[in-house]
Protein backbone atom coordinates (compact mmCIF):
# COMPACT_ATOMS: atom_id res chain seq x y z
CA UNK A 1 0.00 0.00 0.00
CA UNK A 2 1.42 3.43 -0.89
CA UNK A 3 2.46 5.46 2.15
CA UNK A 4 0.01 8.34 2.73
CA UNK A 5 1.32 11.89 2.89
CA UNK A 6 2.47 12.86 6.34
CA UNK A 7 1.29 16.50 6.46
CA UNK A 8 -2.30 17.55 6.93
CA UNK A 9 -1.84 20.29 4.32
CA UNK A 10 -1.47 17.52 1.71
CA UNK A 11 -4.97 16.22 2.46
CA UNK A 12 -8.30 17.67 1.45
CA UNK A 13 -11.07 16.69 3.88
CA UNK A 14 -14.14 15.65 1.91
CA UNK A 15 -16.44 14.76 4.80
CA UNK A 16 -17.26 12.07 7.35
CA UNK A 17 -18.94 8.81 6.39
CA UNK A 18 -21.33 7.17 8.88
CA UNK A 19 -20.06 9.53 11.64
CA UNK A 20 -16.90 7.43 11.89
CA UNK A 21 -14.73 7.44 8.76
CA UNK A 22 -13.05 10.70 7.76
CA UNK A 23 -12.90 10.84 3.95
CA UNK A 24 -9.93 12.67 2.49
CA UNK A 25 -8.24 13.13 -0.85
CA UNK A 26 -4.50 13.37 -1.37
CA UNK A 27 -2.20 13.26 -4.37
CA UNK A 28 -2.39 9.45 -4.40
CA UNK A 29 -6.14 8.93 -4.13
CA UNK A 30 -8.79 8.47 -1.45
CA UNK A 31 -7.81 8.09 2.23
CA UNK A 32 -10.21 6.91 4.95
CA UNK A 33 -9.40 7.45 8.63
CA UNK A 34 -11.22 5.65 11.46
CA UNK A 35 -11.63 8.50 13.97
CA UNK A 36 -11.91 6.18 16.99
CA UNK A 37 -8.82 4.11 16.10
CA UNK A 38 -6.90 7.30 15.30
CA UNK A 39 -7.75 8.90 18.65
CA UNK A 40 -6.82 5.68 20.47
CA UNK A 41 -3.35 5.80 18.88
CA UNK A 42 -2.92 9.48 19.80
CA UNK A 43 -3.96 8.99 23.45
CA UNK A 44 -1.89 5.80 23.74
CA UNK A 45 1.35 7.44 22.58
CA UNK A 46 0.73 10.56 24.67
CA UNK A 47 0.14 8.60 27.87
CA UNK A 48 3.04 6.24 27.16
CA UNK A 49 5.38 9.23 26.66
CA UNK A 50 4.23 10.74 29.95
CA UNK A 51 4.68 7.44 31.76
CA UNK A 52 8.21 7.01 30.42
CA UNK A 53 9.07 10.55 31.50
CA UNK A 54 7.25 10.20 34.85
CA UNK A 55 5.09 13.19 33.90
CA UNK A 56 1.58 11.77 34.35
CA UNK A 57 -0.48 14.22 36.36
CA UNK A 58 -3.23 13.39 38.82
CA UNK A 59 -6.39 15.36 39.46
CA UNK A 60 -7.65 15.16 43.02
CA UNK A 61 -11.24 14.08 43.50
CA UNK A 62 -13.44 16.50 45.43
CA UNK A 63 -14.21 13.68 47.87
CA UNK A 64 -12.08 10.51 48.13
CA UNK A 65 -14.02 7.33 47.42
CA UNK A 66 -13.71 3.87 48.91
CA UNK A 67 -13.32 0.79 46.77
CA UNK A 68 -14.28 -2.51 48.42
CA UNK A 69 -12.99 -5.65 46.69
CA UNK A 70 -13.15 -9.39 47.15
CA UNK A 71 -10.00 -10.95 48.71
CA UNK A 72 -8.87 -12.25 45.29
CA UNK A 73 -9.33 -8.86 43.55
CA UNK A 74 -7.78 -6.98 46.47
CA UNK A 75 -4.70 -9.23 46.34
CA UNK A 76 -4.37 -8.66 42.58
CA UNK A 77 -4.70 -4.89 43.03
CA UNK A 78 -2.04 -4.78 45.77
CA UNK A 79 0.39 -6.50 43.39
CA UNK A 80 -0.42 -4.04 40.60
CA UNK A 81 -0.77 -0.74 42.46
CA UNK A 82 2.49 0.67 41.06
CA UNK A 83 1.49 0.75 37.35
CA UNK A 84 -1.92 2.19 38.25
CA UNK A 85 -0.32 4.91 40.37
CA UNK A 86 2.15 5.68 37.58
CA UNK A 87 -0.88 6.29 35.33
CA UNK A 88 -2.18 8.94 37.74
CA UNK A 89 -4.78 6.75 39.49
CA UNK A 90 -4.34 7.50 43.19
CA UNK A 91 -5.13 4.35 45.16
CA UNK A 92 -4.12 3.56 48.73
CA UNK A 93 -4.51 0.19 50.45
CA UNK A 94 -6.61 0.48 53.63
CA UNK A 95 -6.54 -3.25 54.41
CA UNK A 96 -9.36 -5.82 54.59
CA UNK A 97 -10.03 -5.46 50.86
CA UNK A 98 -10.60 -1.71 51.12
CA UNK A 99 -8.81 0.93 48.99
CA UNK A 100 -9.07 4.72 48.98
CA UNK A 101 -9.29 6.39 45.57
CA UNK A 102 -8.41 10.08 45.69
CA UNK A 103 -7.20 11.03 42.19
CA UNK A 104 -7.52 10.18 38.50
CA UNK A 105 -5.60 11.33 35.39
CA UNK A 106 -6.98 14.71 34.23
CA UNK A 107 -7.17 13.65 30.56
CA UNK A 108 -9.84 11.07 31.43
CA UNK A 109 -13.37 12.37 31.61
CA UNK A 110 -14.62 10.14 34.38
CA UNK A 111 -18.18 10.44 35.69
CA UNK A 112 -17.78 7.44 38.02
CA UNK A 113 -14.13 7.02 39.11
CA UNK A 114 -14.84 3.80 41.05
CA UNK A 115 -16.49 2.32 37.97
CA UNK A 116 -13.36 3.14 35.92
CA UNK A 117 -11.08 1.39 38.41
CA UNK A 118 -13.34 -1.69 38.55
CA UNK A 119 -13.40 -1.88 34.74
CA UNK A 120 -9.61 -1.63 34.57
CA UNK A 121 -9.20 -4.37 37.19
CA UNK A 122 -11.67 -6.68 35.40
CA UNK A 123 -10.16 -6.22 31.96
CA UNK A 124 -6.55 -6.46 33.13
CA UNK A 125 -7.06 -9.58 35.23
CA UNK A 126 -8.10 -11.41 32.08
CA UNK A 127 -5.10 -9.99 30.22
CA UNK A 128 -2.50 -10.92 32.84
CA UNK A 129 -2.55 -14.59 31.90
CA UNK A 130 -1.30 -13.77 28.43
CA UNK A 131 0.66 -10.60 29.25
CA UNK A 132 4.09 -10.36 30.84
CA UNK A 133 4.67 -7.94 33.72
CA UNK A 134 6.73 -5.79 31.37
CA UNK A 135 3.80 -5.45 28.97
CA UNK A 136 1.11 -4.97 31.60
CA UNK A 137 1.61 -1.20 31.62
CA UNK A 138 1.06 -0.96 27.85
CA UNK A 139 -1.95 -3.26 28.06
CA UNK A 140 -3.37 -1.04 30.79
CA UNK A 141 -2.81 2.10 28.71
CA UNK A 142 -4.43 0.55 25.62
CA UNK A 143 -7.52 -0.60 27.52
CA UNK A 144 -7.87 2.74 29.30
CA UNK A 145 -7.55 4.97 26.23
CA UNK A 146 -10.01 2.79 24.28
CA UNK A 147 -12.80 3.85 26.65
CA UNK A 148 -11.94 7.53 26.38
CA UNK A 149 -11.20 7.92 22.67
CA UNK A 150 -13.60 9.62 20.27
CA UNK A 151 -16.38 7.16 19.45
CA UNK A 152 -18.33 6.28 16.34
CA UNK A 153 -21.23 8.75 16.06
CA UNK A 154 -19.24 11.47 17.87
CA UNK A 155 -19.70 14.46 15.56
CA UNK A 156 -16.42 16.38 15.13
CA UNK A 157 -16.20 19.89 13.69
CA UNK A 158 -13.72 20.52 10.88
CA UNK A 159 -11.09 22.10 13.15
CA UNK A 160 -11.37 19.05 15.46
CA UNK A 161 -10.88 16.75 12.46
CA UNK A 162 -7.81 18.72 11.39
CA UNK A 163 -6.37 18.52 14.94
CA UNK A 164 -7.07 14.77 15.05
CA UNK A 165 -5.20 14.28 11.77
CA UNK A 166 -2.30 16.50 12.82
CA UNK A 167 -1.90 14.58 16.07
CA UNK A 168 -2.23 11.22 14.31
CA UNK A 169 0.40 12.03 11.70
CA UNK A 170 2.75 13.17 14.48
CA UNK A 171 2.56 9.70 16.13
CA UNK A 172 5.43 7.22 15.96
CA UNK A 173 3.09 4.53 14.59
CA UNK A 174 0.21 6.43 12.98
CA UNK A 175 -1.11 3.57 10.85
CA UNK A 176 -2.58 1.30 13.53
CA UNK A 177 -4.35 1.63 16.87
CA UNK A 178 -2.85 0.07 20.06
CA UNK A 179 -4.86 -3.11 19.37
CA UNK A 180 -3.41 -3.49 15.86
CA UNK A 181 -6.39 -2.31 13.80
CA UNK A 182 -5.64 0.14 10.96
CA UNK A 183 -6.25 3.83 11.61
CA UNK A 184 -6.22 4.72 7.92
CA UNK A 185 -6.68 3.03 4.57
CA UNK A 186 -5.69 4.45 1.19
CA UNK A 187 -7.31 3.62 -2.14
CA UNK A 188 -5.06 4.83 -4.95
CA UNK A 189 -6.47 6.40 -8.07
CA UNK A 190 -5.19 3.35 -9.94
CA UNK A 191 -7.20 1.01 -7.68
CA UNK A 192 -10.31 3.15 -8.11
CA UNK A 193 -9.90 3.19 -11.89
CA UNK A 194 -9.59 -0.61 -11.95
CA UNK A 195 -12.71 -1.00 -9.80
CA UNK A 196 -14.66 1.23 -12.19
CA UNK A 197 -13.33 -0.60 -15.25
CA UNK A 198 -11.37 2.39 -16.48
CA UNK A 199 -8.10 0.48 -16.31
CA UNK A 200 -7.30 -3.23 -16.66
FIBATI-108521 format. One record per residue (C-alpha): residue in one letter; x, y, z. Coordinates in steps of 0.1 Angstrom, whole numbers, plus 5000, padded with zeros to 4 digits. Each point is the difference from the previous one (the first is absolute). Layout:
% residues N
AXYZ/...
//
This chain:
% residues 200
X500050005000/X501450344991/X501150215030/X497550285006/X501350365002/X501250105034/X498850365002/X496450115004/X500550274974/X500349724974/X496549875008/X496750154990/X497249905024/X497049894980/X497749925029/X499149735026/X498449674990/X497649845025/X501250235027/X503249795003/X502250004969/X501650334990/X500250014962/X503050194985/X501750044966/X503750034995/X502349994970/X499849615000/X496349955003/X497349965027/X501049965036/X497649885027/X500850065037/X498249815029/X499650295025/X499749775030/X503149794991/X501950324992/X499250165033/X500949685019/X503550014984/X500450375009/X498949955036/X502149685003/X503250164989/X499450325021/X499449805032/X502949764993/X502450304995/X498850155032/X500549675019/X503549964986/X500950365011/X498249965034/X497850304990/X496549865004/X497950245021/X497349925024/X496850205007/X498849985035/X496449895005/X497850245019/X499249725025/X502149685002/X498149684993/X500349665015/X500449694979/X499049675016/X501349694983/X499949625004/X503149845016/X501149884966/X499650334982/X501550195030/X503149784998/X500350054963/X499750385004/X502750015028/X502449834976/X499250254972/X499650335019/X503350144986/X499050014962/X496650145010/X501650275021/X502450084972/X497050064977/X498750265024/X497449795018/X500550075037/X499249695020/X501049925035/X499649665018/X497950035031/X500149625008/X497149755002/X499450034963/X499450385002/X501850264979/X499750385000/X499850174966/X500950375001/X501250094965/X499749924963/X501950114969/X498650344988/X499849904964/X497449745008/X496450135002/X498849775028/X496450035013/X500449705023/X503749965011/X499349685020/X498349854969/X503150084979/X502349835025/X497849695001/X499949984962/X503850034999/X500449725026/X497549774982/X501550054966/X503749975011/X499449695021/X499049824969/X503050144981/X502649915026/X499949634991/X501350084965/X502050325009/X503450025015/X500650255029/X502050214977/X497150034976/X497350055026/X500550385000/X499550024962/X497049775003/X498550235027/X500650314979/X498449844969/X496949895019/X499650335018/X500350234969/X497649784981/X497250115023/X500950364998/X500750044963/X497650174976/X497249764992/X498149914968/X497150254998/X502050275018/X499550304977/X503350194995/X500250354986/X502550064972/X502650165022/X499749705024/X500549764970/X503150204989/X501449985035/X499349635001/X501949954968/X502950225010/X500449815033/X499749664982/X502650084974/X502450125028/X499849655016/X502849754999/X497749734986/X497150194984/X498749724978/X498549775027/X498350035034/X501449855032/X498049684993/X501549964965/X497050124979/X500850244972/X499450375006/X500050094963/X499549834967/X501050154966/X498449914967/X502250124972/X498650164968/X501349694982/X498049775022/X496950214996/X500450014962/X500349625000/X496949965021/X498050224976/X501449824970/X501950304987/X503349815002/X500849634996/
//
